[in-house]
Amino acid sequence: APLHAGLLVQPNDVIAVCTEVFPQQRMVSVDIADYLLMCQPVKGVRVIQAGLRRESVEAFMKRAENDLTPLHPTIILTCFGADNGRHATDSRSLTYYQPTYQAMAIRNLKKTGARTIVIGSSVCADSFYLHNNPAEAAVWNQNLAAFRDADRQVAEKEGVLFADIYSPMLDAMAKMKALYGEKYRFASNDSWDQYPMAGGQLVMAYAMLKALGCDGAIGTITLDLAANTAEATPGHKILSVQNGTIEVESTRYPFCFQGNPEKPESTSGVIRCFPFNDELNRYLLVVKGVTAPKVKVTWGAESREFSGAELGKGINLADSFAAHTPFDANFAKVEAAVWVQQEPQSLFMESFFHNIPNLKKMAPEQAEAVDRLGAAIIAQDRSRNEAAAALVLPVRHTLKVEVLP
């Protein structure tokens, strides 16, 4: 169930995503931006990938206030701790360092003025590829489970939100490896890093979106075959109904997946292994008055068969037709624009905002110029975000329902 009764994201929010994954990957921040642009759209929301390469919670704690304050974030999402899992015999890392640095990081984040702070647990370690040593990976993950529990306690004590990222990732990884073999790469190709691939980062985004109160209700199309009528929830408009065929225009998109499901660079495989579609991606078709054992539903160019009872309860189009949907092309265009927006963010975080104090020390007479440059960078990021949002155009699509003999 959602962690909150309502969505915590407000119009024009600036969401800073600070995680231990490589900033150059930034799939988790792209996934979050995609969702808030297309699936549960909130006007003017901007997502910034604000992490640095190979960052620990201790390093983040030291830079959090300085680096993030100029961004004026209203929501901050974090995920740190996996790198400390190596301390298998160091109890102080479990009982002192992780919770202490996490608490200090939270206090520094509060100084940025952010309205909402979500502390995520660390990612899990790949059970096969971590140091190419499954036994070490098992110990590492045991430690990361302890870090998760400590992070939850710290978040409660400091009065901020908590997102359990570790647990759904560990569960999804086990299911992926059961499907595709233990050598399926859930983490980075580099055996000395445990940073997730695209599927793992989608699980991270899922946990963070849930913590922000996203309810997953993309839309519902209800067809009454006998009456030849249909209705839709907000974000979807019925254009016509004719003999079981509905033409719809949608401004809310279901989340779309890409790639070969057997490849770790894709997101199409991992959705079988955790409840993303059930909890965050429900685009329902309900058909009233059909009791036939076989009914064919055609959505775009794809067809599937269901029972009348299933359609009466409602089928999730986003799940049943996940391989190909009428929204795929538009979704990909918007996502490409999000990548363009976020591409410079790693550079300006590491090379500029992180170094503002030093720049002003070296040339104090140019302090105002440094601030103007920072404002110009943010303005450019805002412009690119607006360009991505402008691509979220209405999609026309057709649903056809046929009762089979």
Residue pairs with C-beta under 8 A, 6 or more apart in sequence:
2 210
2 213
2 214
2 215
2 216
2 279
3 161
3 210
3 211
3 213
4 211
4 212
4 213
5 213
6 213
7 40
7 42
7 212
7 213
7 214
7 215
8 75
8 116
8 212
8 213
9 15
9 36
9 42
9 45
9 75
9 212
9 213
9 214
10 42
10 74
11 42
11 43
11 44
11 45
12 43
12 44
12 45
12 46
13 42
13 44
13 45
13 46
13 74
13 75
14 45
14 46
14 48
14 71
14 72
14 73
14 74
14 75
15 32
15 36
15 45
15 46
15 47
15 48
15 73
15 74
15 75
15 76
15 77
16 48
16 50
16 68
16 71
16 73
16 75
16 76
16 77
16 114
17 28
17 29
17 32
17 47
17 48
17 49
17 50
17 51
17 77
17 208
18 50
18 51
18 60
18 64
18 68
18 76
18 77
18 78
18 79
18 80
19 28
19 29
19 51
19 77
19 78
19 79
19 80
19 120
19 204
20 51
20 54
20 55
20 56
20 79
20 80
20 81
20 82
20 83
20 122
20 123
20 195
21 27
21 28
21 51
21 79
21 123
21 195
21 196
21 201
21 204
22 53
22 54
22 188
22 195
23 49
23 51
23 52
23 53
23 345
23 346
23 349
23 350
24 53
24 346
25 195
25 201
26 49
26 342
26 345
26 346
27 198
27 201
27 202
27 205
28 79
28 201
28 202
28 204
28 205
28 208
29 47
29 48
29 49
29 342
30 335
30 338
30 339
30 342
31 201
31 202
31 205
32 47
32 77
32 205
32 208
32 209
33 45
33 47
33 338
33 341
33 342
33 388
34 255
34 331
34 334
34 335
34 338
35 205
35 209
35 214
35 255
35 280
36 42
36 45
36 47
37 45
37 334
37 338
37 388
37 389
37 392
38 252
38 253
38 255
38 331
38 334
38 392
39 218
39 252
39 253
39 254
39 255
39 280
39 281
40 214
40 215
40 216
40 218
40 252
41 251
41 252
41 392
44 389
46 381
46 382
46 385
47 338
47 342
47 385
48 71
48 73
48 342
48 345
48 349
48 381
49 342
49 345
49 346
49 349
50 67
50 68
50 71
50 73
50 345
50 349
51 60
51 346
51 349
52 59
52 60
52 63
52 346
52 349
52 350
52 354
53 346
53 350
54 83
55 80
56 80
56 83
56 84
56 101
57 80
57 81
57 84
57 98
57 101
57 102
57 105
58 97
58 101
60 78
60 80
60 105
61 101
61 102
61 104
61 105
61 108
63 354
64 105
64 108
64 109
64 112
65 108
65 109
65 111
65 112
66 353
66 354
66 356
66 357
67 349
67 353
67 354
68 76
68 109
68 112
68 114
69 111
69 112
69 113
70 353
70 356
70 374
70 378
71 112
71 353
71 378
72 112
72 113
72 378
73 112
73 113
73 114
74 114
74 115
74 116
75 114
75 115
75 116
75 117
75 118
75 212
76 109
76 112
76 114
76 116
76 117
76 118
77 118
77 120
77 163
77 208
77 211
78 105
78 109
78 117
78 118
78 119
78 120
79 120
79 121
79 122
79 123
79 163
79 165
79 204
79 208
80 102
80 105
80 122
81 98
81 102
81 121
81 122
81 144
81 147
81 151
82 122
82 123
82 124
82 125
82 144
82 194
82 195
83 194
84 93
84 97
84 98
84 122
84 143
84 147
85 122
85 125
85 140
85 141
85 143
85 144
85 147
85 194
86 140
87 93
87 94
87 143
88 136
88 139
88 140
88 143
93 143
94 143
94 146
94 147
94 150
95 150
98 147
98 150
98 151
99 150
99 151
99 153
99 154
102 119
102 150
102 151
102 154
103 154
103 157
103 158
106 117
106 119
106 154
106 155
106 158
106 160
107 158
109 117
110 117
116 161
116 212
117 160
117 161
118 160
118 161
118 162
118 163
118 208
118 211
118 212
119 151
119 154
119 155
119 160
119 161
119 162
119 163
120 151
120 162
120 163
120 164
120 165
120 204
120 207
120 208
120 211
121 144
121 147
121 148
121 151
121 152
121 162
121 163
121 164
121 165
121 166
121 167
122 144
122 147
122 148
122 151
122 165
122 166
123 144
123 165
123 166
123 169
123 187
123 194
123 195
123 196
123 200
123 204
124 141
124 144
124 166
124 169
124 170
124 173
124 194
125 137
125 140
125 141
125 144
125 187
125 194
126 137
126 173
126 185
126 186
126 187
126 194
127 134
127 137
127 138
127 141
127 173
127 174
127 177
127 182
127 186
128 134
128 137
128 177
128 182
128 183
129 137
129 183
129 185
129 186
129 187
129 191
130 136
130 137
130 140
130 187
130 191
130 194
131 137
131 191
131 192
132 191
140 194
141 170
144 166
145 166
147 166
148 164
148 166
148 167
151 162
152 162
152 164
155 161
155 162
156 162
161 211
162 211
163 207
163 208
163 210
163 211
164 207
165 203
165 204
165 207
165 208
168 203
168 206
168 207
168 274
169 186
169 196
169 200
169 203
169 204
171 273
171 274
172 186
172 199
172 200
172 203
172 270
172 273
172 274
173 186
173 200
175 272
175 273
175 274
176 184
176 186
176 199
176 269
176 270
176 273
177 184
177 186
179 269
179 272
179 273
180 262
180 269
184 262
184 264
185 197
185 264
186 196
186 197
186 199
186 200
186 264
187 193
187 194
187 195
187 196
187 197
187 200
188 194
188 195
188 196
188 197
196 203
196 204
197 264
197 265
198 259
198 264
198 265
198 266
198 267
199 264
199 266
199 267
199 269
199 270
200 270
202 267
202 270
202 271
202 276
203 270
203 274
203 276
206 274
206 276
206 279
206 280
209 280
210 279
210 280
214 280
216 278
216 279
216 280
216 281
216 282
217 233
217 282
218 235
218 252
218 253
218 254
218 255
218 281
218 282
218 283
218 318
219 232
219 233
219 234
219 235
219 236
219 250
219 252
219 283
219 284
220 232
220 233
220 283
220 284
220 285
220 286
220 314
221 230
221 231
221 232
221 236
221 238
221 246
221 248
221 284
221 285
221 286
221 399
222 230
222 231
222 232
222 286
222 287
222 288
223 229
223 230
223 241
223 244
223 246
223 285
223 286
223 287
223 288
223 399
223 401
224 230
224 287
224 288
224 289
225 244
225 287
225 288
225 289
225 290
225 401
225 403
226 288
226 289
228 241
228 242
228 243
229 241
230 238
230 241
230 246
231 238
232 238
232 248
234 252
235 250
235 251
235 252
236 248
236 249
236 250
236 251
236 252
237 248
237 249
237 250
238 246
238 247
238 248
239 247
239 248
239 249
239 396
240 246
240 247
241 247
244 400
244 401
244 402
244 403
245 398
245 399
245 400
245 401
246 398
246 399
246 400
246 401
247 396
247 397
247 398
248 396
248 397
248 398
248 399
249 394
249 395
249 396
250 327
250 394
250 395
250 396
250 397
251 392
251 394
251 395
253 327
253 330
253 331
253 392
253 395
254 281
254 283
254 317
254 318
254 325
254 327
255 276
255 280
255 281
255 318
255 331
256 325
256 327
256 328
256 331
256 332
257 266
257 267
257 268
257 271
257 322
258 266
258 267
258 268
258 332
259 265
259 266
259 267
259 268
259 269
260 266
260 268
260 269
261 268
261 269
261 272
262 269
263 269
268 322
268 323
271 277
271 319
271 322
277 316
277 318
277 319
277 322
278 316
278 319
281 316
281 318
281 319
282 316
282 318
283 316
283 317
283 318
284 314
284 315
284 316
284 317
285 297
285 311
285 314
285 315
285 317
285 399
285 401
286 311
286 312
286 313
286 314
287 295
287 308
287 311
287 312
287 401
288 312
290 308
290 311
290 312
290 401
290 403
291 308
291 309
292 307
292 308
292 403
292 404
293 307
293 308
294 305
294 306
294 307
294 403
294 404
294 405
295 305
295 306
295 307
295 308
295 311
295 401
295 402
295 403
295 404
296 303
296 304
296 305
296 400
296 401
296 402
296 404
297 303
297 304
297 305
297 306
297 311
297 315
297 320
297 399
297 400
297 401
297 402
298 398
298 399
298 400
298 402
299 317
299 321
299 325
299 326
299 397
299 398
299 399
299 400
300 321
300 324
300 325
300 326
300 397
300 398
301 324
302 321
302 323
302 324
302 325
304 320
304 321
305 404
306 315
306 320
308 403
311 401
317 325
317 399
318 325
326 395
326 397
326 398
327 395
327 397
330 391
330 392
330 393
330 395
333 391
334 388
334 391
334 392
337 384
337 387
337 388
337 391
338 388
340 384
340 387
340 388
341 381
341 384
341 385
341 387
341 388
344 380
344 381
345 381
348 377
348 381
352 373
352 374
352 377
353 374
356 370
356 374
359 366
359 370
360 366
360 367
360 370
363 370
